[in-house]
Amino acid sequence: MGQSTRIITIANQKGGVGKTTTAINLATALAAIGESVLIVDVDPQGNASTGLGIERDDREVSSYEILLGEASISEATIQTAVPNLSIVPSTMDLLGVEMEIASAADRVFRLKNALRAQDGQFGYVIIDCPPSLNLLTLNAMAAADSLLVPLQCEFFALEGLSQLLKTVEQVRGSVNKNLGIQGIVMTMYDGRNNLANQVVDDVRAHMGAKVYKTVIPRNVRLSEAPSYGKPAILYDLACSGSQAYLNLASEVIQRERQSKAA
């Protein structure tokens, strides 16, 4: 990828925290303000692909072929219904990819090398990871400029975050010394719930400015949108979830500008 391309990996070792919802809607919000965006789906479940309306039959070339070294990013890229937003879809074949590349010396850098081989046509690449620390997630972290962490407003949030921070330190020490945390976004927030407010306060107390000001609410429209193959921002722009992701996109870009200026 060209130097102007920013690669943001969205990761959390825990499932059900709004990771894919964040990937889809953040990417759509960035595209809506004129950025050229590519989502790379490396989750075998393929929810980001489905949520953007890419039928399974249309995923002839996917992130699986890229990791095997059988296809380039451009060969796997599909234009979505959202202007300025493309996706490299995933398939269930990814479940077996670890075994297939386990003995390769560059097994952790397959995705990074494929992205580097591109010509920088995208302003942002958003990588959606599986909810576990495996070779797919390590590839995504090795390729990333920064990490965006969705964190559900629930009791064990801080415990999960501390595990993830340890992983980031290990990745920095071994495969990507420049990996930084772009930010932590609190998801599935219900303001009527005292625990949710307590969790947000606790995470802010521990992580300070790393936590985005924007909090993503629990929102029915956010949950419904993927079944229509649309980002919430296209499905219902006025809903609180869509508005929150637009605000998050603004914060992400602001942080990117600050890091470039630093």
C-alpha positions as CSV (number, residue, x, y, z in Angstrom):
1,M,0.0,0.0,0.0
2,G,1.1,3.6,-0.6
3,Q,2.4,5.6,2.3
4,S,-0.9,7.5,2.4
5,T,-2.9,4.4,3.2
6,R,-3.8,3.9,6.8
7,I,-4.4,0.3,7.9
8,I,-6.7,0.0,11.0
9,T,-7.3,-3.5,12.5
10,I,-10.5,-3.9,14.5
11,A,-9.8,-6.6,17.1
12,N,-11.0,-8.0,20.4
13,Q,-10.3,-11.6,21.6
14,K,-13.9,-11.7,22.8
15,G,-16.9,-12.3,20.6
16,G,-20.2,-10.3,20.6
17,V,-18.6,-6.9,21.3
18,G,-19.7,-5.2,18.1
19,K,-16.5,-5.7,16.2
20,T,-18.0,-6.4,12.8
21,T,-20.7,-3.7,13.3
22,T,-17.9,-1.2,14.0
23,A,-15.9,-2.3,11.0
24,I,-18.9,-2.0,8.6
25,N,-20.2,1.3,9.9
26,L,-16.9,3.0,10.5
27,A,-15.9,2.1,7.0
28,T,-19.2,3.4,5.6
29,A,-18.9,6.6,7.6
30,L,-15.3,7.2,6.2
31,A,-16.5,6.4,2.7
32,A,-19.4,8.9,3.2
33,I,-17.0,11.8,3.8
34,G,-15.1,11.0,0.6
35,E,-12.4,8.6,1.8
36,S,-11.7,5.6,-0.4
37,V,-12.0,2.6,2.0
38,L,-11.3,-1.2,1.8
39,I,-12.6,-3.7,4.3
40,V,-10.6,-6.9,4.6
41,D,-12.6,-9.6,6.1
42,V,-10.4,-12.3,7.8
43,D,-13.2,-13.7,10.0
44,P,-14.2,-17.2,8.7
45,Q,-17.8,-16.4,9.7
46,G,-17.8,-13.7,7.0
47,N,-20.2,-11.4,8.8
48,A,-18.7,-8.2,7.4
49,S,-19.1,-9.6,3.9
50,T,-22.7,-10.6,4.6
51,G,-23.5,-7.3,6.3
52,L,-22.4,-5.5,3.1
53,G,-24.7,-7.6,0.9
54,I,-22.0,-9.8,-0.6
55,E,-23.6,-13.2,-1.4
56,R,-21.6,-16.3,-0.7
57,D,-21.7,-17.4,-4.3
58,D,-20.0,-14.1,-5.3
59,R,-17.0,-14.7,-3.1
60,E,-15.0,-16.5,-5.8
61,V,-11.7,-14.9,-4.6
62,S,-11.4,-14.1,-0.9
63,S,-9.0,-13.4,1.9
64,Y,-8.3,-17.2,2.0
65,E,-6.6,-17.0,-1.5
66,I,-4.7,-13.9,-0.4
67,L,-3.2,-15.6,2.7
68,L,-2.3,-18.7,0.6
69,G,-0.5,-16.4,-1.8
70,E,-2.7,-17.4,-4.7
71,A,-4.4,-14.0,-5.4
72,S,-3.7,-10.3,-5.0
73,I,-5.7,-7.8,-3.1
74,S,-7.1,-6.3,-6.3
75,E,-8.1,-9.7,-7.6
76,A,-10.2,-10.3,-4.4
77,T,-11.7,-6.9,-4.1
78,I,-15.4,-6.4,-4.6
79,Q,-17.1,-3.0,-4.9
80,T,-20.0,-2.8,-2.4
81,A,-23.3,-0.9,-2.9
82,V,-21.7,1.9,-0.8
83,P,-19.8,4.4,-3.0
84,N,-16.1,4.5,-2.1
85,L,-16.3,1.3,-0.1
86,S,-14.9,-2.0,-1.3
87,I,-14.4,-5.3,0.5
88,V,-12.1,-8.4,0.3
89,P,-14.7,-11.0,1.4
90,S,-14.0,-14.1,3.5
91,T,-15.2,-17.7,3.3
92,M,-15.3,-20.7,5.6
93,D,-12.1,-21.9,3.9
94,L,-10.3,-19.6,6.3
95,L,-10.9,-22.2,9.0
96,G,-8.2,-24.3,7.5
97,V,-5.7,-21.7,6.5
98,E,-3.6,-21.9,9.7
99,M,-2.8,-25.6,9.0
100,E,-2.0,-24.8,5.3
101,I,0.5,-22.0,6.0
102,A,1.7,-23.0,9.5
103,S,5.2,-24.1,8.3
104,A,5.7,-21.0,6.1
105,A,8.4,-18.6,7.3
106,D,6.3,-15.6,6.4
107,R,3.0,-17.0,7.8
108,V,2.4,-14.0,10.0
109,F,3.2,-11.5,7.3
110,R,1.1,-12.9,4.4
111,L,-1.6,-10.1,4.7
112,K,0.9,-7.4,5.2
113,N,2.9,-8.3,2.1
114,A,-0.3,-8.5,0.0
115,L,-1.4,-5.1,1.2
116,R,2.1,-3.6,0.5
117,A,2.0,-4.9,-3.0
118,Q,-1.0,-2.7,-3.7
119,D,-0.6,0.8,-5.3
120,G,-2.1,2.8,-2.4
121,Q,-5.5,3.3,-4.1
122,F,-7.3,3.3,-0.7
123,G,-7.1,6.0,2.0
124,Y,-8.1,3.5,4.7
125,V,-8.0,-0.3,5.0
126,I,-10.1,-1.6,7.8
127,I,-9.4,-5.3,8.8
128,D,-12.1,-7.2,10.6
129,C,-10.7,-10.1,12.7
130,P,-12.1,-13.3,14.2
131,P,-12.9,-13.1,18.0
132,S,-9.8,-15.0,19.0
133,L,-6.0,-14.7,18.9
134,N,-5.0,-16.9,16.1
135,L,-2.9,-16.7,13.0
136,L,-5.6,-14.7,11.2
137,T,-5.6,-12.0,13.9
138,L,-1.8,-12.0,14.1
139,N,-1.7,-11.4,10.3
140,A,-4.1,-8.5,10.8
141,M,-2.1,-7.0,13.7
142,A,1.2,-7.4,11.8
143,A,-0.3,-5.5,8.8
144,A,-1.8,-2.7,10.9
145,D,-0.7,0.9,11.6
146,S,-3.0,0.9,14.5
147,L,-5.6,-1.1,16.4
148,L,-9.2,-0.1,17.2
149,V,-10.7,-2.0,20.1
150,P,-14.5,-2.3,20.5
151,L,-15.3,-2.9,24.2
152,Q,-18.8,-3.9,25.4
153,C,-20.2,-2.1,28.4
154,E,-20.3,-5.1,30.7
155,F,-18.7,-6.4,33.9
156,F,-15.7,-8.2,32.5
157,A,-14.8,-5.5,30.0
158,L,-11.6,-4.4,31.8
159,E,-10.4,-8.0,32.3
160,G,-10.7,-8.6,28.5
161,L,-9.0,-5.4,27.7
162,S,-6.0,-6.2,29.9
163,Q,-5.6,-9.5,28.0
164,L,-5.7,-7.7,24.7
165,L,-3.1,-5.1,25.8
166,K,-0.7,-7.9,26.8
167,T,-1.2,-9.4,23.3
168,V,-0.5,-6.0,21.7
169,E,2.8,-5.8,23.7
170,Q,3.7,-9.3,22.5
171,V,3.0,-8.3,18.9
172,R,5.0,-5.1,19.2
173,G,7.9,-7.2,20.6
174,S,7.8,-9.8,17.8
175,V,6.0,-8.9,14.5
176,N,5.1,-5.2,14.5
177,K,7.0,-2.8,16.6
178,N,5.0,0.2,15.4
179,L,1.6,-1.2,16.3
180,G,-0.3,1.4,18.3
181,I,-3.8,1.7,19.7
182,Q,-5.9,4.1,17.7
183,G,-8.5,4.0,20.3
184,I,-11.0,2.1,22.4
185,V,-14.7,2.4,21.6
186,M,-17.3,1.5,24.2
187,T,-20.2,-0.4,22.5
188,M,-23.7,-1.7,23.4
189,Y,-24.1,1.2,25.9
190,D,-27.4,1.5,27.7
191,G,-27.6,4.7,29.7
192,R,-30.4,3.4,31.9
193,N,-28.0,0.7,33.2
194,N,-25.9,1.8,36.2
195,L,-23.4,-0.9,35.4
196,A,-22.8,0.4,31.9
197,N,-22.1,3.9,33.2
198,Q,-19.7,2.4,35.8
199,V,-17.9,0.4,33.2
200,V,-17.4,3.4,30.9
201,D,-16.1,5.4,33.9
202,D,-13.7,2.6,34.9
203,V,-12.3,2.1,31.4
204,R,-11.8,5.9,31.0
205,A,-10.0,6.0,34.4
206,H,-7.6,3.2,33.3
207,M,-7.1,4.2,29.7
208,G,-7.6,8.0,29.7
209,A,-7.5,9.6,26.3
210,K,-7.2,6.3,24.5
211,V,-11.0,5.9,24.9
212,Y,-13.0,7.7,22.3
213,K,-15.6,10.3,23.5
214,T,-18.2,8.6,21.2
215,V,-20.0,5.8,22.9
216,I,-22.0,3.4,20.7
217,P,-25.5,2.7,22.1
218,R,-27.5,-0.4,22.1
219,N,-29.8,0.1,19.1
220,V,-32.3,-2.1,17.4
221,R,-31.6,-0.5,14.0
222,L,-27.9,-1.4,14.3
223,S,-28.9,-5.0,15.0
224,E,-31.4,-5.2,12.1
225,A,-29.2,-3.7,9.4
226,P,-27.0,-6.7,8.6
227,S,-30.0,-8.9,7.8
228,Y,-30.7,-6.5,5.0
229,G,-27.1,-6.6,3.8
230,K,-26.6,-2.9,4.6
231,P,-24.6,-0.8,7.0
232,A,-26.8,0.9,9.6
233,I,-25.8,4.2,8.1
234,L,-27.5,3.3,4.8
235,Y,-30.4,1.4,6.5
236,D,-31.4,4.2,8.9
237,L,-29.1,7.2,8.9
238,A,-31.2,9.0,11.6
239,C,-30.9,6.3,14.2
240,S,-28.8,6.8,17.3
241,G,-26.4,4.0,16.3
242,S,-25.7,5.5,12.8
243,Q,-25.1,8.9,14.3
244,A,-22.7,7.5,16.8
245,Y,-20.6,5.8,14.1
246,L,-20.5,9.1,12.1
247,N,-19.1,10.8,15.2
248,L,-16.7,7.9,15.7
249,A,-15.4,8.4,12.2
250,S,-14.7,12.1,12.9
251,E,-12.7,11.1,16.0
252,V,-10.7,8.5,14.1
253,I,-9.8,11.0,11.4
254,Q,-8.9,13.7,13.9
255,R,-6.6,11.2,15.7
256,E,-5.0,10.2,12.4
257,R,-4.3,13.8,11.6
258,Q,-2.8,14.4,15.0
259,S,-0.5,11.3,14.7
260,K,0.7,12.5,11.2
261,A,1.4,15.9,12.6
262,A,3.3,14.5,15.6
